[in-house]
Amino acid sequence: MKLKQSPLLVAMLVLALVLSACAGSAPAGETSTGAGAASVAAASQAAVNSAPLAASTAASTATASTAASVAASEAASTAASASAAAGGTGQASAAASTAAAASGSAAPVTPASAGEYLQTIRNRGRLVCGFHGGFAGFGTLDQSGNAVGFDVDICKAVAAAIFGDATKIEFRPLPSAATRFTAVQTREIDILSRNTTWTISRDTSVGMDFAPTTFYDGQGMMVRTAENLTRLEDMGGATICVQSGTTTELNLTDAFRALNLEISPVVFDTQDAATSAYAEGRCDGLTTDKSQLASIRVGLPNPDEHVIMDVTMSKEPLTPAVLQGDPQWHDLVAWVVYGLITAEELGITQENVDTFSASQDPNVRRFLGLEGELGQGLGVENNFMVNVIKGVGNYGEIYNRHLGPETPFNLPRGQNALYRDGGLLYAPPFR
């Protein structure tokens, strides 16, 4: 019997084609969930039932989508070349960012499924961690080519929880802020631990779940000591070096807009380029997170000729992130971070952890897996925190190792102290 094409069927077919085209051009980081996913499924079934009618239109749509993607990719390449040729001017960087966003529009994020990530990592035999690669104190390479830093040790802690060995890990440097989210979305890395600010838009639009904050920071401003600048109000008309595609760029504009002052941002694709321009005298000031400014200042030829102003322009909770969709994987990363905080609170260190095996304190016994089955819910051994502490120590040890008094940075704990010491670090109970 010949199928009669009713107006309703045709309408559903058209809807399927439109939604299919939109899915192919959705912004990177967006996913179809809930009612939207259900609509796509229903419309797709209608399309299957009327495949002969859909074929020619679908082919036309696919061709147009492919052409648009290629054109966007070419535009990104052209814009990036223009930015490099212009030495990182704001206009060129803005064009490159816009084109890059268009280029990535054909790759919507595919969420992970429950339990998938941990099994994938176990099968591979190592954790893959995305870190900065050029941020001294937080994530850089030492003279032997080994990854070192505060963010690096967070990743090592997760590897220790999974394998009982903090060395079963591979590091991927991500110096460009523009590539860090893509690396998560495309599953190039399992975890991003790279001075990344947790914001509502990032939590809801780039396909990632954020773990607990590991470092509370704020945006600052570095200027030359000889200029005697102490307040943002003194900087009207100044040129400011800043990295593009970051919350830093937006915060800079907001801060001076609130003061009703005009400035001239000079925008660069990488922090290294922005720092070099400032060091060469091309900008009056350099802005980024205060922790990064402290790292940059130590590396300048004459650190004493530069000062970090006593101003904070924003809240910057720097937080590890994982691909959205696998609650077990997110929970494991989260509870490893909470475990580092709890270990410091309980006084358990890399050196003395074995001595706590005889403890009768039920909080300690649950925490170390001496009783209870807390690890099983995370897919790891019950004594996973013993392995973590043996591998990297507690939160305070990690902090002091890379940022504390015995380092060139000597960053005060401040907000990154335990709650009982006036800081913001607070972990839910292990029970």
N, C-alpha and C positions, 0 to 999 in steps of 0.2 A: 504493500500500500504506500502511495506517495505521501511524504510528510508535508502537511500544509503549514506554511510559515505564517503564524499569527503575528499581529502587531506586538503582542507581549514578548514573543520569542525574539523578534528582531530587536526590540528595545533592550532585552537582556544581553543579546549578542553585542550590540553597540557598547553597552556598559562594560562588558568584559574586555573589549578591545581598548577602551579608554583607560580602564584601570590597569591593564597590562602595560600600556605605553607609559602611564604615570609611574608604575613600579620600576620601569627601566630607567626613569629619569629622576627618581626620588633622590633628595640630598643624601650624601654619604652619611651614615650614622642613623638614618631613620629606618624603622622596621614596621611591618604591617602586623598589628595585633588586634585582639578583641573583635569588635563588630566589623572593623575594616577588613580583617583577614577572612571573616565569614562571608562578607560581601564578595570578595575576590573569588572564594571557593565556589559560591553559588553561581556567579556569573561565568566562571570558567567551565562549569558543568554544562551550562546552556550553550556555550561555544562548542563544546565537544559534540553535543547533539546536533549541531548545525554546522559541522566542520566544512562542508563544501562551500557554503556561502561565505564563511569567514576567511578562507584560505587566501584569496587575492588581497583582501584588505589587510590581513595580518602581515603578509609579505611586504606590502607597501609601508606599513608602520615600522616593521623591523628595519627596513632599509633606511628610513628617515632617522630612526633612533641611532643606528650605527653611524650614519653620516654626521649627526649632531655630536656624538661622542668623539669621533675622530677630529672634528673641527675644534671642539673644546680642548682636546689634548694638544692640538697644534697651537691653539691660542695660549695655553699654559706655558708651553715651551718658548714661544715667542716672547711672552711677557717676562718669563724668568731671565731670558737673555737680555732683555731691555733693562731689567733691574740690575744685572751684573754690570752692564756697560755704563749705567748711570751711577755706579758706586753705591747703590742702595738707597736711592732717593725715595721719598714717600710715595710719589705718583707711580713710579715703576713697581714698587713693592705692592701697592694696592691693586694694580692691574694684574700682577702675577697671582695674588691671593684670590682675586675674583675668578680668574681663568682656571686656577687649580681647583677651586670649588666646583666649577662647571665640569672639569675633566673627571672628577671623582663621582659625578652624579649618577653614573651608570652602575655603581657597585654598592647597593644597599647592604646593610649589615645583616648577616645571618646569625641569629642568636645561638648560643650553645644549648645543649640539652642536659638535663639533670644527670650528674655523675659522669658525663662524657669527658670533661677536661682532665680530671684526676687520672682516669684510666689511660687517656692518650699520653699523658706525661709519663706514667709508669711504663707504658709500652715503649716509649722513646728512650727511657733510661736517664733523662735529665730534664730539668726545668729550663725554659728559655725566658730570660729576663731582659726587658728593655730599660736601659738606663741612659743618662745623659752622655757620658763619655768625655766631657770636657769641663766638668764642674767640680773643681777641687774641693775636697771635704765631703762632697755628696756622691759624686760618681765620675771617676776619671780612670785613666790607665797609668800604672806606675812604670818605672823604668824597664821592668821585665815584661810589660804588656799585660799585666794582670789588672782586672777591674778592682778598684778599691773605693771606699767611701760609705757614708751613712746609708744612702739608698741601696747601695750594693749589698750591705749586710742584711737589710730587710729581706731582699730576695734570697740570700743564703739561708736565712732563718726558715723560709718557706720550704726550700729544698731539703733542709735538715728534717723538717716535720714529715715530709713525704718519704724520703729515702733513708733517714737516719744518718745522712751524710751531706754536709753543707757544700761539698765540692762537686756534687752532681748537678752542675748548672752551666749554662751557656749564656754569655752576655752579648746583647746587641746594642751598640752605641746608637743613640738617637739624638744627635746634637740639634737638629732642626725641629722646632716646636710643631711645624706643619705636618710632620710625618709620624708623630708619636701616637695619635689616635688611629691613624690608618694601620699602623703595625698591630694594634689590638684587634681592629675590625677584620683584618685579613688573616688573623691567627699566625702572623709572623712571630709574635711573642705570646707567652702565657700570662705574663704580668707586667704592668708598666709601673716602675718605681723610679720616677724621674721628675722631681720638683714640679708637680702638676697641681694646680689649684682646683679644688672641688667646688663647683658652682652648680646652680640649679639647671642651667642650660646644658652643661656637660653631662649632668646626671640623667637628663631626659631626652637628649637628642643625638648622642654619638654612640649609642649602643654599648655603654659600659656601666659597670657597677663599681662604686668606690668603696674601698675598705676604710677602716678607721684612720683618721689623720695621724701621720707620724711626725710631722713637724709644723708647728704653728708659726707662721711668718707674716710679714707685712711689707708692702712696697715702700722703698726709700729712694733717696736721691743722693748721688755722690757728685761733689763739685771740687774745684781746686781750692786748696787752703788759702792761697793768696787773694782770692776774690772776697773773702770775709762774708760769705753768704750763710745765713743761719736759718732763714725762713723761706717758705715757698713764695711768700709775698714779695720777697726781694728779687724774684726771678722773672718779672714781667719782660717780655720781649726776648727771652733767652732761647737758644737752640738746645734741644734735648735729644740725645741719642736713645733709641728704644727699639726693641725687637718687635717685629710685626707678628700678627696672628696669635697674640697672647692677651691675657687679662691685663697685663702691664700697660699695653698700648691704650686700652680703653680707660683704665684707671687714671692715666696721665691726663687724658683729655678731660675727664670728669673733675679731677682735682682742681685744675686751673680754671675750668669753666665755673666752678662754684666760687672761686675767688675773683671772677670777672677779669681775668688776666689773659692776654694773648701770648702764646709761645709758638715756637716753630719746631714741631717734632721732626727729627730726621730718622726715618724708619729703615731697618735692615732685616734681612731674612733670618739671620742667626745672631745669637748673643755675642759670639766672637767678633763678628763684623762690627756690631755696635760698640763693643769695647775698644776695638782697634781705632775706630773713628774718634772716640773720646780721647784715647791716649795720644792721638795725633793732633789734638786741639781743634777738631772740626765741630765740636759741640761744647756748650758751656756746662752741661751736666749729663749724667748717665743715670738712668732709672731702671730698676728691676727689684726683685725681692731683696730685702736687707741681707739675708744669708748669702745670696749670690754676690751682692756688692762687697761684702766682707772678703769673700773668696777672690774676687776680681782685684780688689785693692792690694792684697798681699802680693799678687802677681805683677803689679805695675812696676816699672823701673825705679821709681822713687815714691814708695807708698806714703811717706809723710807729707808729700805735696798734695795729697787728696784727703778729703774728709767726707764721711757719711753724715748727712744732716740729721738732726734729732727730730725728724718728722716721720710720720707713718701715714701713707695715703690710702691704705686698704687693709682688708683682712685677706690673708693668703694661707688657708689650710692646705698644706701640701700633702697629698694623699695617693697611695697606690691604687691602681684600678685594674679590673679584669673584664673580660667579655661578658656581657649581660646574658642571662638565660640559664646559667648553671648555679643554682643556689648552694649546692654542696661545695663547689670550688670557691665561691665568694666567701662562704662561711669559714672555710679552712684558712684562707688568707687573713680574714678578719680576726679569727681567734688566735692565730700566731702573733699578730700585732698586740692583741690584748694580753697574750701570754708574756710577751717581752715586758710589758708594763707591770703585770702582776708579779713577775719574778723580781723586779727591782723593789716593789712594795714589800715582798716577803723576805728580802735580803738574800735571795738565792742567786749566786754568781757562777760564772764559768769555772771558777776554782773550787767552790765549796759545794756544788750541787750534789755530789755523791754523799756528802755527810748528812744530807736531809733524808736519806733512805730510812733512817731509824726514827724519824719524826712521828709523834703521835697526834700532831695537830691535824684534824680532819681536812682543813682547808689545804694544807700542804700535801697531804696524801692524795686528795682528789686531783690537785693541780699536777702532781708528778706521775699520776697514773698508778700509784701504789694501791689504790682501791677505786672502785667504780669503773665505768665504761665510757667516759667522756670522749675518748678518741674515736670510738666506733662510729658515732654519729657524723664525724667529719671524714670518715674513710681512711683513718690512719691508726697507728698503734696508740694504745692508751697512754704510753709514756712519751708521746711525741714532744712534749715540752722539755723533757730531759735532753733529748737529742738536739733541740733548738738551742738550749742554754749551753750545752757542751760545744756546739758549733760556733756560736757568735756571742754568747753572754746575754745579759739582760739589757733593757733599753738604756739604762744609765751607762753601762759599759760601752755600748755601741756609740752613744753620744760622745762620751769622753775620748774614745779612741780616735774619732775623726774630727771633732769640733771643740773639744774641751780645753782646759787650761794648758795642757802639754802640747797643744797643736799651735800652728801659726795663727789660727783664727780666734781662739779663746772666746768663743761665743757664750755668753751667760745663758743658763738654762731658761730663765724667765718663764714664759708661758709653757715651755716644754719641760717643766718640772712636774713631779707628781702633785696631785691635787692637795695632799696633806702638807706640801711645801709651798703652796700658793700658786701652783701651776694649773694647767688644764688637763693633764693626763689622768684619766680615770677609766678603769676597766670593769665591765660587768663581772659578777662572781662566777668562778668555775665550780658549778654544782649542778 
